Amino acid sequence: MVSLIVGKKDLESLRYTAETAYKTTEFWKEKFLNIDVEELTPEVLLSESNNIFINSHDLYDIERIWPTYIRNMEVFHVLSRTSGTTGKPKRIPYTTDDIKRGSRQLKPWANELMENAVVASFFPQLPSSSGFFVLGAFRYLGTKLRYVQIPIQYILEEDLLIHELREIKPTSLFALTTSAYKLGFVLPEDIKADIQTLVVGGEPLTKELAKGILDNFPNAVIVDVLGMSEDGLVGYRIVTKNQIEAPFNFPESLLILKKTEDKYEEYYHVYVTKVMKEGELTGLPIFNYKNWDLARVVDGKVLNILRSNDVISLGGAKLHIDQVMDIVHRYPFLVDFVIIYHPLSPENPKPKAIIKVGYVGKKPPGIEDEIRELIYEANNPVRYEVEEAKSSELVVEAVPAEEVRRGLPQKPGKTKRIFIVGKDL
């Protein structure tokens, strides 16, 4: 399959969204100049994806991107601030209709799984979009739950964390994917037994990582959420012990998936369109948003979404973070990993990746060689570039878990895996 169209394909809503964007923004008026927006279809967005698209750097030009009803202060709106991974933070406007739309994005699973839940949330609050969208959407939906914001620093303070959770008695945890995994190793059994749902996101939930989380939380299901500042709660999937590789659903967004240009059959570039209902005025219109996310697609179903910075190049090969995660988390004694990446440069004729894996207890003999061989088995192009072409280097180092991130920059509420020498270090 060269391309796929998934998600919301409602023509009336899509055309209303395009007409509104055409009338209220200079950017989309130019993009749709030769398109009849009253006849717009998902197939047209696919065929015109090289012309009709927006990328993350376009979002800085607010005079052309923001609708007139935002620029002229015609509706109530909030500005969210992104983390700045594209160079500097972006300001994303959200209106009341964004919250209404967000409630529709989570409604398919919230009504069934979250009614009467006590939520301990480790998601960042404002100005982060994750805290704003999740809390606002639940509030608008009217779900009967108790929402408790936990200071993100408590994840690093085990005694404070356990005391807080015993006080509030949560039945649900909202956290970054890796944080949820780590909580499974530090929380007492009685607290874990009470957890019925884990809402996670921010990092690919691989098969082995999902198994590890569900093993530690025996009575829980996982709601794996794809969140995006520009489009809210884009997609979700419900992962259980009986369905580890569940596919994503996209209730209010249209996604165009286009095959990548490399040798990896399962990976597709993702283009996101934010679809409104007629009468709504959401803060930021986007069509074919090209932020270089990748989808892992099997049998026409989206099983994982990788961020653009979750991939590194080793010669002509690409090492995807979800492959490394799936291998590392097969071992219960390996609880964390990072990749120190030395990109190709005049001073560095060979790109080099150092994978540091963190173990608990005693160092397992031969674990570095075992992980490297499993990476080669899963990714033959990497094996070829490292072992035969000698164009790149791949090193695996096993260290005590507390040393994996020592000396590396960290941001609260973010799980960073890849650190690039010359940029991050």
N, C-alpha and C positions, 0 to 999 in steps of 0.2 A: 504494500500500500504506500503510495507516494504522499497522500494527504487524507485527512479525516476531518469531519465536522461533527462536533459533539456539543451537548448542552442545550440551551434554550433556543429553539428554532421558530418561535412564534413570529410570523411575518408582520402582523399588526403592530406588535410592540417594537420590533426591530425598526420598522419604517417610521414610527412615531419618534423613536430615539434619534434616528438619523435626521429627520426633518427639524427637530428641536435643535440639534447640534449645528445644522446648516444655518439656521436662522439666528443663532445666538453667539457663534464663535467665528472669528476670521479664519482660524486654522482649518476647521472642517468645511467651511464654505469653499476654500481652495481645493481641499482634497476631493470633495464631491462635485467639483465643477462640471465634470463630463459624465456624471452619473445621475440618473433619475431616482432620487431617493424614495419617491412614492412607489417604485417598483423594485426596491432593494431586496435581495435575498441572501441567505448565507452563501450560496454558490457564487454570487457576485463578489462578496467579500473575499472568498477564496481565490477566485480568478484574478482579482485586482489587488491582491495582498502586497504586491511590490509597489503599488501606488497609494493605496488607501491603508495607512498604518500610522502609528505614533510610537516613538521610543521614549525612554525615560528622560533623556536630556531635553526633549521637546517640552517637558512639563515645567521647566524653569521659565519659559516665556509666557507668563501668566496673562499678559495683555491679549495674546492671541488664543490661548488655551481656555482660560476661564470664561464661562458664559456671561452674557451681559447682566443676567439677573444676580450673578455673584459679584461682578465688578461694580455694578451700580447699587449694591446693597438692597436689592429688592426682596430678598428672602432671608430668614434667619439661617446662619451657617456657622460651623465651627471649623477652624483650621487645624489639621493634624500635621505633625512634623515627622518626616521619615528619618531613618537612621543615618542617611548620608552615604550609603555604599556606592552610589554612582558619582561621587565626587563632592557633593554638598547636599544638605537636607533639602527635600522638596516640601512645599506647603500644599496640602491636599484639602480642598473645601468639602465639607459634608453638610448636607441639609437635613431637615426632618424627613424628607422623602428617602434619603439614604438609609436612615434608621428603619423606616418602614420596609424598604427593600431588603435590608439586612435581616429583618425578622422573617421574611419569606425565604431567605437563604438558609436559615437554621431551623425553620419550622418542621421540615420532614423528619428530623431526628429529635428535636427538642421536646415536642409534645409527648413523645413516647418515653424518652430516657431521662428527662430532667424534671418532670413534675414532682414536687415535694422534695427535691434534692437540697442538700446542704453543700454548697460549693466552696472549696478553698482554692482561690485563684492566684496563681503566680504570674499571670499575664501582666505586663506593664500597664499602668493607667495612662491618662492624658499626659503629654500630647501624643502618646502612642496610639495608632489606629486600632491595635488589637484590643486594648482595654475599652476604648470608646465604642467600637462596634459591638463587641460581645455583650457588654453590659447594657448598652442602649437597645440592642435588638431584643434581648430577653425582656427588658422592661416594656417595650412596645408590644411584644407578643403576649405579654400578660402571664408568662409562665410562673406558676406558684413555686418559687424556690427561695432559698436564702443564699445570698452571694456575699462571701467574705473575702476581702482583698488581703493577701498575705504579703508582707514586705519581701521583695525578691532576695534580700540579703540573708533571710532566714534559711535558705537552702544551704548556705555555708555554715550555719550555726545550728548544729544538730539538736542540742538541748533546748534552745529557744523554739525551734521548729516543732519538736515533739510536744512541748508544753502547750504551744498555741493550738495544735491540732487536737490535743485531748480536750481543750476548752471548747472548741467549736463543734467537734464530732462530725467531720465531713463525710458525706457519702459520694462526693465527686471531687476530682482534682482537675484543674485547668493548668496546663504547664507546657513549656517547650518539650519537644519529644525526648531529648536527652535528659532533661531534668526529671521527667516522669520515670525514665529508666533508672536513673540514679536513686530516686526516692524509694524504689523497690528494694534497695539494699540497705537503707538506713532506717526506714520506718518500722516500728514494732508490728508484730503479726496481727494484733487485735485491730490496729488502725487500718492496716491493709485489707483485712477481711471485711471491713465496713464499706470499702470503696466499690461502688457499682458502675461508675463511668469515669473514664479518663479522656478528657478532651485535650488533644495534643496538636502541635503544629510547629512550623518553623524549620523543620528538617525532615528529610525523607524517612518514612517509617518502613524500613525494610522487613522482610519476612522474619529474619532472625531476631531483629530488635523487637518486633511485635511479640514474638514467642517469649522473649525474656521478660517483657513487661507483664504479659498475661500470666506467666508462671508465678511472678511475685505478687500479683493482685488476683487471687484465685476466683473472685466473684465478680470481676469487672469485665466490661466491654470497652473497646477503644473507639472514640470518634476522632478520626484523623482529618484535620481541617486544613485546607489550603487557603490561607489568608493573604490578602494583598492590599496595601494601603489604597491603591487606586481603584479597587473594585470590591472591597469588603471581604465577606466570607465566600469566596469564589466557589469552592467545591468541598465535598466531604465524602468519607466512606466509613462504614461501620465494620470494625475488625473484631472478630471473635475467635475463640480457640478452634471452632469448626470452620471458619472462613477467614484464614489468615491473609490471603491475597484478594481481598474484596476490591472491586473497582470503584473509582471515583464517580460521583454524581455532581452535576453543575446546574442547580435549579434556576438561576437567574442570569447566567452568563452564557455567551456563545463562544466556543473555542474552535479555532482553526489549528489543526496540527499538520505540520509539513515535515516530511522526512529530512533528517540531517544529511549533510553531504559526505559523511564518512562511512566507515565499514560497519557501524554498529546498527544492526537492523531494528532494535527495539526502541530507539530514541528519536523523538520528534521535537522540532521547534514549536513553541506554544505562542499563539496570537489570541489575545483575550478581547472580547467586545462586551461592554457593560450595557445590558439591556434594561430599559425603563418600561414601566407600564404607562399607558396613555394618561395624561394629566399630571404625571410626576415631573419634578424638576430637581434632579440630583446634581451634586456639586461639580462633577468632573466627567464630561463625556469622553469615552475612549472607544475606538474601533481598531481591531487588530493591533492591540497593544503589544509591542515587540520588546520585551525586556530580557530576552535570551534565556528564559526558563526552558527546561527540557522536560518532556513527558516520556515516561517509559510505558510503552504500549504493547500489550500481548493480546492477540486475538481480537483486536479492535477495541480493547478496553484499557483505560488509563489506570495503571497500578501505582505509579509514583510520579511526583513532580520534583525535579531538581532545580535549584537556583542556578543562575548563570555562573556564579563563582564557586559552584560545587564540582567543577571539572578542571583538570590540569592537563597540559600537553607534555608528552614525552616523545620527542621526535614526531613521527607521523601518527602516533597513537594518542588516545585520550583515556585518562584514568578517571572514572566517575565515582563520586563519593559514596553512592549507594552500594557499589560493588565492595568497597572497602568496609563499609558498615556491616554489610551482610556477612562478611567473613569474620570480622573481629568479634561480632556479637554471637557467633556460634560457641564461643568459649565463655562460660559463666565467670571465670576468674579475670577476664579482661573487661574493664569497666569504662575505659575512655581511650580516645586516640586523637592525635592531630597529625597534620601533614605539613612539614616545612618544605616549601617549594622554592628551588633556585631556578628561575626561568632562564631561557637562552638569552645571552647578552654578549657583547664583545669581550667582557671579562670572564664569561662563563660559557665556553664552547659547547658544553653538554648540559641540557636541562637535568635537574636532579630532584627527586622526591625522597624525603626522609619521613617515613611513617613511624611515629612514636606511639606505641601501645602501652597502656597502663595496666598493670596486674595487681591483684591483692594476694597476700600470702607470699609463698615462695615463688621465685621465678621458674616457670616451667622450662625444662631443658628442650632446646631445639625449636622453641616457639617462633623465633624470627624466620627461620628457614621454612617452617610449615606455612606461615602466613604468606610469605613471598610465593611459594609454589601454588597456593590456592588462588592468589591474584593472577598468576600466569595461566592457570587452568581456566579462570573465568574471563580472562582478557588476553587472548593470544597476540593481538597487535602490540601490547605492552611487553610481553615476553620477547617478541621478535626485536623490538627496538632496543631493549636492554641487553639481551643475551646474544643476539646474532648481529644486528646492525651496529651495536655498540655506540648508538647515537645518544643514549641517555643513561641515567643511573637511577636505581631504585634500591633504597636501603630501609630495612625494618629494624627498629630498635625497641626492645622490651625494657621498660623501666617501672619502678614502683608507681602506683596510680597517682600519688600526691606530687610526683615530679613531672608528670606529662605536660602541664601548663605553666610550670614555673618559669617566670621571666617573660611570658607571652602576654601581649595586651589583650584585655577583655573588656567588654561592654556589658553593663547590667541588662538582663533580659534578652541577651543574644548568646547563641551557641556557635562559636566560630571554630571551624575545623581546619581550614587551609590558611596558612600564614606565608605570605610571599616575601621573600628576601628582596629588599630594595623598596618595598611598599609598606608592608606591615612591620617589618623588622629591619 
